[in-house]
Amino acid sequence: MRIENEGEDVSAPPKHLVFAYYVTGHGFGHATRVVEVARHLILAGHDVHLVSAAPDFVYTTEIQSPRLHIRKVLLDCGAVQADALTVDRLASLEKYHETAVVPRNSILKTEVEWLNSIKADLVVSDVVPVACRAAADAGIRCVCVTNFSWDFIYADYVLAAGHHHRSIVWQIAEDYSHSEFLIRLPGYCPMPAFRDVIDVPLVVRRLHRSRKEVRKELGIEDDVKLLILNFGGQPSGLKLTEDHLPPGWKCLVCGASDKDELPPGFIKLARDAYTPDLIAASDCMLGKIGYGTASEALAYKLPFVFVRRDYFNEEPFLRHLLEFYQCGVEMIRRDLLTGHWKPYIDRAMSLKPCYAGGVNGGEVAARILQDAAVGKYYVSDKLSGARRLRDAIVLGYQLQRMPGRDPDLCVPEWYANAQNEMGRRSGSPKLGADGALENSDSLYTESFEILHGDLRDLHDTKSFLNSLADLAKDFEKDVKHHTREYKAATAFFNWEEEIFVARAPGRLDVMGGIADYSGSLVLQMPIKEACHVALQKNHPNKHKLWKHAQARQQDKGQGPTPVLQIVSFGAELSNRGPTFDMDLSDFMEGDKPISYEKAQQYFSRDPSQKWAAYVAGTILVLMTELGVRFENSISMLVSSAVPEGKGVSSSASVEVASMSAVAAAHGLDISPRDLALLCQKVENRVVGAPCGVMDQMASACGEANKLLAMVCQPAEVLGLVEIPNHIRFWGIDSGIRHSVGGADYGSVRVGAFMGREMIKSSASDTLSHSQSINDVANSSDDTNGSELIGTEANLEYLCNLTPHRYEAAYANVLPESIDGETFLERHGNHNDPVTVIDSKSSYAVRAAARHPIYENFRVKAFKALLTSAPSDDQLTALGELIYQCHYSYNACGLGSDGTDRIVELVQQMQHSRSSGLEDPALYGAKITGGGSGGTVCVIGRNSMRSSQEILEIQQRYKKATGYMPFLFEGSSPGAGMFGYLKVRRRPSLK
């Protein structure tokens, strides 16, 4: 339901009403919009009790009435910010746990008593979860007013925290499900706990003074341009200098502390300054996106230069709203910090903000709340709390990062449309209007001639070339795009010059998984989904620079120098910066490349652009390891169909495709194996993720419909294993996001390396003891035993220890767990170059060390079985090995509820069939990759019945969880087999 502008004020109902209005403790933005709603309720003669931790002046500046009652209580904490732009995800969860989870019972008791004491007619929440539950316990109706909900925001934080605090998201969603309905504000996120929604216009605070009056009071001349620096009332933390501002500009600074001394041109505003008047009197705003800043910029048609806040998922939706109405320009954090503001302000001033929607949302919301308090908008029980909670599970966990490829997922139409506009993801043939297949060859063959390479009839590569052709045509026709990634991609290629295209697939981990870093044999299958990178190099004089990059070079007082520019398609959906640029000289320190440690720091400065380390890091690694120097500028367009967070090596595919494109364009002859090892350095040393090498090897060296067999010591390819015709592998995504950089994976890796050092230490002690005995009795048997123990004392890879030797000599030596401090005291170091032991943490050792020893044996047996005669016994044995691998992951602490559920569904399907007359179609399933969620690998017969059972498992999983799993099936060639394409636009189209 949508309620648009209505002219009449809120008219008083037959009786006086009491509203209990709960305001979240996150920033001032919620409090400022609550002011506008509360003001209209009070004007209608009602009492409003605000429950808030915000300073009183936020409310009393606008409302002076005895009907306003302020109760200072903090019932949630929002997002904990280290500074104006940086959210600490783990600290946010810990703070919420401390604020709202631990004292939950006492909070509910206190709130129920208070609500009854004030005789509240309606509870309103913006958007405090526990308020909804307290209202339900008190028998009072509750309505929420917001543009986002905390289950959606915190779901992303849980992914970073591993298993810890996961119950927080469930509890918040359940609390919200007690709300009668949601009054939804523009720029909204998916809010799955609310099934009944009423949309209202923007809630915007009214103006008190005119633009002319404000500027006169501030002493700002008419010919002076005015910038307002607004980070939501927080100190910006910037070291401001006079040259940050363009000539003829002055800047109003919100939230500056009393101790801050500002340079000339900057004006410090009082803490309680009324910002709507100041915003309307300004010519441009610079700050972070929040509901208050975005709504007031739109309402007063003020160009807004914004900088992303990392890890706050409200932003993409507000950002899209700003950009759609030509009101927003994004500034990269580096340029904010260095004072490189001019090109962004110039760009903002060229915009023509065009928002013409309603701005009386406060009045409309107040009228709805009043009606709700007297019984209007009553919601029936047809949608139970359990049904709403199921939807919360669906979207609260999944929709935040979902690529939106599955038509069965119940995604709100507006969100699906946004994704279609912002990301070209299709790699499959499409049906035309007449029902026939569209000719996917027509567009790119008309636009480009292929000078080198073979498409290998890959539909996704044809689709990617079609996307390039679209961009070229849009550039030629000067088509205007709303999204930044398309604006940037359309303009940064020189379409008359050659473009190099590389492709690298993701991979399905059939066997081996996390044992790769312990030297195991692994079996990996390249999947159908892949990453494409288009690259063009140009002399700096001919390179098309984005305006801010051009201004940066001019500020340095130097001529054109080599620049790297990257556009990432689909970045907007993950709240990443869609573009990245840097001077390639930033990678040099004198005549040598910078260290990997400095590179990590360089890319970590702006979390919204940290993704660029996977792409740009390939250049630094080539400079460092091979001595390559880059004299030309480079433009790279990255488009990946490998879903993130599903354990199918999305990061490796980006690295391999990027380095392949760089190598092709610069004439570097690098073997697929060597390229994979170099890409592992990108992930380990530049990105800082402690992965093994199997992901990059599979992406670089794999072949379609074959398993790459490799011993990870460090990367010895044994060959390609044909998948027998009667066997098939599938990947089923659990919907639980996996991260190689997550705490669980890293701690298990540390535990494995600790175990190796303990085994070596025990073997050394045994060897010393046996040698002293041998000095007395010189036995050849003892000598042979000493040689074996001597080998184990110098164990380089855990997987070189056989299971029987582990059980015989070391199983009882390893502790279940050990704290970092004790290990460091006893052993000094664990000798893993890519992880660090935290002295205060405890690490599981026995399970982490045992897993790779047994996994190596299982993979060898699996490989041997694949070449045996086809039989039901063969499939049963292969499935059993896969099952054993899965439960060994769980023993390490790398399992998840979602992956366990899929494995159980496969077992149910297998055993229900085998108990009857038919042989099973599915035989085994296991968690893959780094574990802790992600994708499950399933093995079965290559038959129609097995495919039907896979689809049935999808439906059962959806019925149980609300999430329709993404299905990986099919294979494609690795980057080495694909090679590269060199294309050039046809002269007739120039």
Buried (B, 14 or more C-beta within 10 A) or exposed (E): EEBEEEEEEBEEBEEEBBBBBBBBBBBBBBBBBBBBBBBBBBBBBBBBBBBBBBBEEBBBBBBEEEBBBBBEBBBBBBBBBEBBBBBBBBBBBBBBBEBBBEBBEEBBEBBBEBBEEBEBBBBBBBBBBBBBBBBBBBEBBBBBBBBBBBBBBBBBBBBBBBBBBBEBBBBBBBBBBBBBBBBBBBBBBBBBBBBBBBBBBBBBBBBEBEBEEBBBEBEBEEEBBBBBBBBBBBBBEBEBEEBBBBEEBBBBBBBBEEEBEBEEBBBBBEEEBBBBBBBBBBBBBBBBBBBBBBBBBBBBBBBBBBBBBBBBBBBBBBBBBBBBBBBBBBBBBBBBBEBBBBBBBBBBBEBEBEBEBBBBBBBBBBBBBBBBBEEEBEBEEEEEBEEBBBBBBBBBBBBBBBBBBBEEBBBBEEBBEBBEBBBBBBBEEEEEEEEEEBEBEEBBBEBBEBEEBEBEEBBBBBBBBBBBBBBBBBBEEEEEBEBBBBBBBBBBBBBEEBBBBBBBBBBBBBBBBBBBBBBBBBBBBBBBBBBBBBBBBBEBEEBBBBEBBBBBBEBEEEEBBBBBBBBBBBBBBBBBBBBBBBBBEBBBEEEEBBEBEEBBEBBEEBBBBBBBBBBBBBBBBBBBEEEBEBEBBBBBBBBBBBBBBBBBBBBBBBBBBBBBBBBBBBEBEBEBBBBBBBBBBBBBBBBBBBBBBBBBBBBBBBBBBBBBBBBBBBBEBEEBBEBBEEBBBBBBBBBBBBBBBBBBBBBBBBBBBBBBBBBBBBBBEBBEEBBEEBEEEEEEEBEEBBEEBBBBBEBEBBBBBEBEBBEEBBBEBBBEBBBBBEBBEEBEEBEBEBBEBBEEEBBBBBBBBBBBBBBBBBBBBBBEBBEEEEEEEBBBBBBBBBBBBBEBBBBBBBBBEBBBBBBEBBBEBBEEBBEEEEBBBBBBBBBBBBBBBBBBBBBBBBEEBBBEBBEEBBEBBBEEBBBBBBBBBBBBBBBBBBBBBBBBBEEEEE
